[in-house]
């Protein structure tokens, strides 16, 4: 039986891998070792961090007693390390060049210069650099950490007041930030799966942010998120992007802005979408991006491949909570839809700054096959829990 080393992962992800015909060895942070991981495998190795040297040394030690056939990660903090380990140890897994492009936003922008995916940008090492870029782009800019993730250290700056607020969160000198031109329009996320260089666009999710922050509050997958023509245009655009970076295998989460002039690329990530986006995709398409990524090398009968005909729901959404929410009132208001996941922390965070993705205190995943009750549930969340 072939052996896959997995680096990290949310405990729920480990429910996807049973029955694939692999032996799993998992490197995990001690605090993240949960019941689903223990159910999947007894071969669990606690590591202090996911730094490349730590992980490569641990895998090399494992290889002294057993064969390692593949190395993968499905967690943002482990992606690049898994690719580096595959490269250093000459073991198949994640492609290093694709990982480096997706994780380093500045490198990606440089790589895409002169293509249809290019966006005006500049590396800013001082506050003066940011001010100069804003003067050249009066519609505004987006300021982000080139190696950051989520909404942390990401700022929309459209005037001097917003510029001042952003710079107070950063050091005036010595920082390295990527400034990109701000493009007004509608932002959507695109979830894809590539197997052996063949791309499939699974879903386009409507994305809503929390108030004036950049924290992601809501994702919706439904047939009317975009019309069929727009879906086809977005799909073709994302497939060209995946070809442009020579992406060969695995899931991608692509953020796109629909503008008056067409589509613009916000960023591409070689992973399943954050929070519960992957679950929304599986509920509405029947496809597990996690499971299907590994099935390519599995010895199990491929005729059992899960496809769109196994979708459970027509509509699905996730909603993150950043403020106190009454648990019982929420359940009552959502009684006409199926609640797939629901978790709310008893003590909310009290912050005097814009929220980030890490500030959420709970979440709900809901799904339905009927339009009206689904829309009522979304309206309730929009009005009451935003």
C-alpha positions as CSV (number, residue, x, y, z in Angstrom):
1,X,0.0,0.0,0.0
2,X,1.4,3.4,-1.0
3,X,2.1,5.9,1.7
4,X,1.1,9.6,1.6
5,X,2.6,12.1,4.0
6,X,0.2,14.9,4.8
7,X,1.4,18.1,6.4
8,X,-1.1,19.7,8.7
9,X,-4.7,20.3,8.0
10,X,-8.0,21.2,9.7
11,X,-9.3,18.2,11.5
12,X,-12.4,18.0,9.4
13,X,-10.3,17.5,6.2
14,X,-9.2,14.1,7.4
15,X,-12.7,12.8,7.0
16,X,-12.2,12.9,3.2
17,X,-9.4,10.4,2.8
18,X,-10.7,7.1,4.2
19,X,-11.1,4.4,1.7
20,X,-8.7,5.7,-0.9
21,X,-6.4,2.8,-0.6
22,X,-3.5,4.7,0.9
23,X,-1.6,4.5,4.2
24,X,-1.4,8.0,5.6
25,X,1.4,9.5,7.7
26,X,0.5,12.9,9.1
27,X,2.8,15.7,10.4
28,X,0.7,17.9,12.7
29,X,1.0,20.6,15.3
30,X,0.3,19.0,18.7
31,X,-2.6,21.4,19.4
32,X,-4.3,20.4,16.1
33,X,-4.3,16.6,16.6
34,X,-8.0,15.9,16.7
35,X,-10.4,12.9,16.6
36,X,-10.8,12.8,12.8
37,X,-7.1,12.6,12.3
38,X,-6.8,9.8,14.9
39,X,-9.6,7.9,13.1
40,X,-7.8,8.2,9.8
41,X,-4.4,6.9,10.9
42,X,-2.2,6.0,13.9
43,X,0.9,7.3,12.0
44,X,0.9,10.8,13.5
45,X,4.0,12.7,14.2
46,X,3.8,15.9,16.2
47,X,6.1,18.7,15.0
48,X,6.8,22.1,16.6
49,X,6.2,24.0,13.3
50,X,5.8,23.6,9.6
51,X,9.2,25.2,8.7
52,X,10.8,23.5,5.7
53,X,13.9,22.3,7.6
54,X,11.7,20.9,10.4
55,X,9.4,19.0,8.0
56,X,12.1,17.7,5.7
57,X,14.1,16.4,8.6
58,X,11.1,14.6,10.0
59,X,10.1,13.1,6.6
60,X,13.7,11.9,6.1
61,X,13.6,10.2,9.5
62,X,10.3,8.5,8.5
63,X,11.9,7.3,5.3
64,X,14.4,5.3,7.2
65,X,11.7,2.9,8.3
66,X,9.1,3.2,5.5
67,X,8.6,4.2,1.9
68,X,7.1,7.7,1.3
69,X,5.4,7.8,-2.1
70,X,3.7,11.3,-2.1
71,X,3.8,14.5,0.0
72,X,0.8,16.8,0.2
73,X,-0.7,19.6,2.3
74,X,-4.2,21.1,2.2
75,X,-3.5,23.8,4.8
76,X,-2.2,27.3,3.8
77,X,0.6,27.1,6.3
78,X,1.9,23.8,4.9
79,X,1.5,24.2,1.2
80,X,4.9,25.7,0.4
81,X,6.7,23.5,2.9
82,X,5.1,20.4,1.3
83,X,6.3,21.5,-2.1
84,X,9.8,22.2,-0.8
85,X,9.9,18.8,0.8
86,X,8.8,17.1,-2.4
87,X,11.5,19.0,-4.3
88,X,14.3,18.3,-1.8
89,X,13.4,14.7,-1.4
90,X,12.5,14.0,-5.0
91,X,9.1,12.7,-4.0
92,X,5.9,13.5,-6.1
93,X,3.5,16.0,-4.6
94,X,2.8,19.7,-5.0
95,X,4.6,21.6,-7.7
96,X,7.1,24.0,-6.2
97,X,7.0,26.7,-8.9
98,X,3.2,26.9,-8.7
99,X,3.3,27.1,-4.9
100,X,5.9,29.9,-5.0
101,X,3.9,31.9,-7.5
102,X,0.6,31.5,-5.6
103,X,2.0,32.3,-2.2
104,X,4.2,35.3,-3.2
105,X,1.8,37.9,-4.5
106,X,4.5,40.2,-5.8
107,X,6.2,37.3,-7.6
108,X,2.8,36.4,-9.2
109,X,2.2,40.0,-10.4
110,X,5.7,40.1,-11.9
111,X,5.2,36.8,-13.6
112,X,1.8,38.0,-15.1
113,X,3.1,41.3,-16.4
114,X,2.1,41.9,-20.0
115,X,-0.7,39.3,-19.9
116,X,-4.5,39.7,-19.7
117,X,-4.1,39.0,-15.9
118,X,-1.8,41.9,-15.2
119,X,-2.8,44.7,-12.7
120,X,-0.9,47.9,-12.0
121,X,1.2,47.3,-8.9
122,X,4.4,48.4,-7.1
123,X,6.5,47.2,-4.2
124,X,6.4,49.8,-1.5
125,X,9.1,49.9,1.1
126,X,8.2,53.2,2.7
127,X,5.1,55.3,3.4
128,X,6.3,57.7,0.7
129,X,6.2,54.9,-1.8
130,X,2.5,54.2,-1.0
131,X,1.7,57.9,-1.2
132,X,3.3,58.1,-4.7
133,X,1.3,55.1,-5.9
134,X,-1.9,56.6,-4.6
135,X,-1.2,59.8,-6.4
136,X,-0.8,57.9,-9.7
137,X,-4.1,55.9,-9.1
138,X,-6.8,58.4,-7.9
139,X,-9.4,55.6,-7.8
140,X,-7.5,54.1,-5.0
141,X,-5.2,51.2,-4.2
142,X,-5.1,47.9,-2.3
143,X,-2.2,47.5,0.0
144,X,-1.3,44.0,1.1
145,X,1.5,41.9,2.5
146,X,3.1,40.0,-0.4
147,X,3.3,36.9,1.7
148,X,0.2,37.4,3.7
149,X,-3.0,35.4,3.9
150,X,-6.7,36.1,4.6
151,X,-7.7,39.7,5.4
152,X,-4.9,40.5,7.8
153,X,-2.6,43.4,6.6
154,X,-4.8,44.1,3.6
155,X,-6.1,47.7,3.2
156,X,-8.3,49.5,0.7
157,X,-7.0,53.0,0.4
158,X,-9.1,55.5,-1.7
159,X,-8.2,58.8,0.0
160,X,-5.8,60.5,2.4
161,X,-7.9,59.5,5.4
162,X,-7.8,55.8,4.5
163,X,-4.1,56.1,3.7
164,X,-3.4,57.5,7.2
165,X,-5.5,54.8,8.9
166,X,-3.6,52.1,6.9
167,X,-0.2,53.5,7.7
168,X,-0.9,53.6,11.4
169,X,-1.2,49.8,11.3
170,X,2.2,49.6,9.6
171,X,5.7,50.9,10.4
172,X,6.5,54.0,8.4
173,X,9.8,52.7,7.3
174,X,11.3,49.2,6.8
175,X,8.1,47.4,5.7
176,X,7.5,45.7,2.4
177,X,4.0,46.0,1.0
178,X,2.5,45.4,-2.4
179,X,0.3,48.2,-3.7
180,X,-2.2,47.3,-6.5
181,X,-4.6,49.6,-8.3
182,X,-8.1,49.5,-6.8
183,X,-10.7,48.3,-9.3
184,X,-14.4,48.9,-8.5
185,X,-16.7,46.1,-9.3
186,X,-18.1,42.9,-7.9
187,X,-15.8,40.4,-6.3
188,X,-16.4,36.6,-6.7
189,X,-14.4,33.6,-5.8
190,X,-13.9,30.7,-8.2
191,X,-13.2,27.2,-7.1
192,X,-11.4,24.8,-9.4
193,X,-9.9,21.4,-9.6
194,X,-7.1,20.4,-11.9
195,X,-6.1,16.8,-12.5
196,X,-3.1,16.0,-14.7
197,X,-3.3,19.5,-16.4
198,X,-7.1,19.3,-17.1
199,X,-9.0,22.1,-15.4
200,X,-12.5,22.1,-14.2
201,X,-14.3,25.1,-12.8
202,X,-16.6,23.7,-10.1
203,X,-18.3,26.8,-8.7
204,X,-18.4,30.6,-8.5
205,X,-19.2,31.9,-5.1
206,X,-20.7,35.2,-4.2
207,X,-18.6,36.9,-1.6
208,X,-19.7,39.4,1.0
209,X,-17.3,41.3,3.4
210,X,-18.0,42.2,7.0
211,X,-19.1,45.9,7.1
212,X,-16.2,48.1,6.1
213,X,-13.6,45.5,6.9
214,X,-12.0,43.0,4.5
215,X,-13.0,40.1,6.7
216,X,-15.0,37.5,4.7
217,X,-18.4,37.2,6.1
218,X,-20.4,35.2,3.6
219,X,-20.0,32.9,0.6
220,X,-23.0,31.7,-1.5
221,X,-23.1,29.0,-4.2
222,X,-26.3,28.9,-6.2
223,X,-27.4,28.8,-9.8
224,X,-28.1,32.5,-9.8
225,X,-24.9,33.8,-8.4
226,X,-23.9,34.6,-12.0
227,X,-25.8,33.9,-15.1
228,X,-24.8,31.1,-17.5
229,X,-23.0,33.4,-19.9
230,X,-21.0,35.1,-17.1
231,X,-20.1,31.7,-15.6
232,X,-18.7,30.5,-19.0
233,X,-16.7,33.7,-19.4
234,X,-15.3,33.4,-15.8
235,X,-14.5,29.7,-16.4
236,X,-12.6,30.4,-19.6
237,X,-10.7,33.2,-17.9
238,X,-9.7,31.0,-15.0
239,X,-8.7,28.1,-17.3
240,X,-6.4,30.4,-19.3
241,X,-4.9,31.6,-16.0
242,X,-4.2,28.1,-14.8
243,X,-2.6,27.3,-18.2
244,X,-0.6,30.6,-17.9
245,X,1.0,29.4,-14.6
246,X,1.3,25.8,-15.9
247,X,-0.8,24.5,-13.1
248,X,-1.0,20.7,-13.2
249,X,-2.7,19.2,-10.2
250,X,-4.9,20.1,-7.3
251,X,-7.5,22.6,-6.2
252,X,-7.3,26.4,-6.7
253,X,-9.2,29.3,-5.1
254,X,-9.2,32.2,-7.5
255,X,-10.5,35.7,-6.6
256,X,-11.8,37.7,-9.5
257,X,-13.3,41.2,-9.8
258,X,-16.0,41.7,-12.4
259,X,-15.6,45.2,-13.7
260,X,-17.1,47.3,-16.4
261,X,-14.1,46.5,-18.6
262,X,-14.2,42.8,-18.0
263,X,-12.5,40.5,-15.5
264,X,-9.5,41.4,-13.3
265,X,-7.5,39.0,-11.2
266,X,-7.2,39.7,-7.5
267,X,-5.2,36.6,-6.6
268,X,-4.9,32.9,-7.1
269,X,-4.3,30.4,-4.3
270,X,-3.3,26.7,-4.9
271,X,-5.7,25.4,-2.2
272,X,-9.3,24.8,-1.3
273,X,-11.1,28.0,-0.4
274,X,-10.9,29.1,3.2
275,X,-13.5,28.5,5.9
276,X,-16.1,26.2,4.6
277,X,-16.0,27.0,0.9
278,X,-14.8,23.5,0.1
279,X,-17.8,22.1,1.9
280,X,-20.1,24.4,-0.1
281,X,-18.6,23.1,-3.3
282,X,-19.1,19.5,-2.2
283,X,-22.7,20.0,-1.1
284,X,-23.7,21.6,-4.5
285,X,-21.5,19.6,-6.9
286,X,-20.8,16.3,-5.2
287,X,-17.0,16.9,-5.7
288,X,-14.6,16.9,-2.8
289,X,-11.6,18.9,-4.0
290,X,-9.5,17.3,-1.2
291,X,-10.4,13.7,-2.1
292,X,-10.3,14.0,-5.8
293,X,-6.8,15.6,-5.6
294,X,-5.5,12.3,-4.1
295,X,-7.7,9.9,-6.0
296,X,-5.6,10.5,-9.2
297,X,-2.9,8.2,-7.7
298,X,-5.3,5.8,-5.9
299,X,-5.6,2.2,-6.8
300,X,-9.4,2.3,-6.1
301,X,-11.9,1.8,-8.9
302,X,-12.2,5.2,-10.7
303,X,-15.6,4.3,-12.1
304,X,-16.9,5.2,-8.6
305,X,-15.8,8.8,-9.1
306,X,-18.1,11.3,-7.5
307,X,-19.7,13.7,-10.0
308,X,-22.3,16.4,-10.2
309,X,-25.1,13.8,-10.2
310,X,-24.2,13.2,-6.5
311,X,-24.8,16.8,-5.5
312,X,-27.0,17.0,-2.3
313,X,-28.2,20.6,-2.6
314,X,-28.9,23.3,-5.2
315,X,-28.1,26.2,-2.8
316,X,-25.5,26.4,0.0
317,X,-23.9,29.2,2.0
318,X,-21.5,29.9,4.8
319,X,-21.7,32.8,7.2
320,X,-19.1,33.9,9.7
321,X,-20.0,35.7,12.9
322,X,-17.8,38.5,14.3
323,X,-20.3,39.8,16.9
324,X,-22.4,38.2,19.6
325,X,-25.3,36.1,18.1
326,X,-28.2,34.4,19.9
327,X,-27.8,30.7,19.3
328,X,-31.5,29.7,19.8
329,X,-32.9,32.7,17.8
330,X,-30.6,31.8,14.9
331,X,-31.7,28.2,14.9
332,X,-35.4,29.3,14.9
333,X,-34.8,31.8,12.0
334,X,-33.1,29.1,9.9
335,X,-35.6,26.4,10.6
336,X,-36.6,26.2,6.9
337,X,-33.1,25.3,5.7
338,X,-30.8,22.5,6.6
339,X,-28.0,23.6,9.0
340,X,-24.9,21.6,8.1
341,X,-22.5,23.2,10.6
342,X,-23.2,25.6,13.4
343,X,-20.7,26.9,16.0
344,X,-20.6,30.0,18.1
345,X,-18.1,30.9,20.8
346,X,-19.6,31.8,24.1
347,X,-17.3,34.9,24.6
348,X,-16.9,37.3,21.7
349,X,-13.8,39.3,21.0
350,X,-14.1,43.0,21.6
351,X,-12.0,44.9,19.2
352,X,-11.5,48.6,18.4
353,X,-10.2,48.0,14.9
354,X,-11.6,46.6,11.6
355,X,-12.1,42.8,11.7
356,X,-9.9,40.3,10.0
357,X,-10.8,36.7,9.1
358,X,-9.0,35.5,12.3
359,X,-11.5,37.5,14.5
360,X,-14.6,35.3,13.7
361,X,-16.3,33.9,16.8
362,X,-18.5,31.4,15.0
363,X,-20.0,30.2,11.7
364,X,-22.9,28.5,10.2
365,X,-23.2,26.4,7.0
366,X,-26.6,26.1,5.5
367,X,-28.1,24.4,2.4
368,X,-31.4,24.0,0.7
369,X,-33.0,22.8,-2.5
370,X,-35.6,25.5,-2.7
371,X,-35.0,29.1,-3.6
372,X,-37.4,31.0,-1.4
373,X,-36.5,29.6,2.0
374,X,-32.8,29.9,1.1
375,X,-33.2,33.6,0.2
376,X,-35.1,34.2,3.4
377,X,-32.3,32.7,5.4
378,X,-29.7,34.8,3.6
379,X,-31.8,37.9,4.1
380,X,-32.0,37.2,7.9
381,X,-28.3,36.7,8.1
382,X,-27.6,39.9,6.2
383,X,-29.9,42.0,8.4
384,X,-29.4,40.5,11.8
385,X,-25.9,39.0,11.8
386,X,-23.8,41.5,9.8
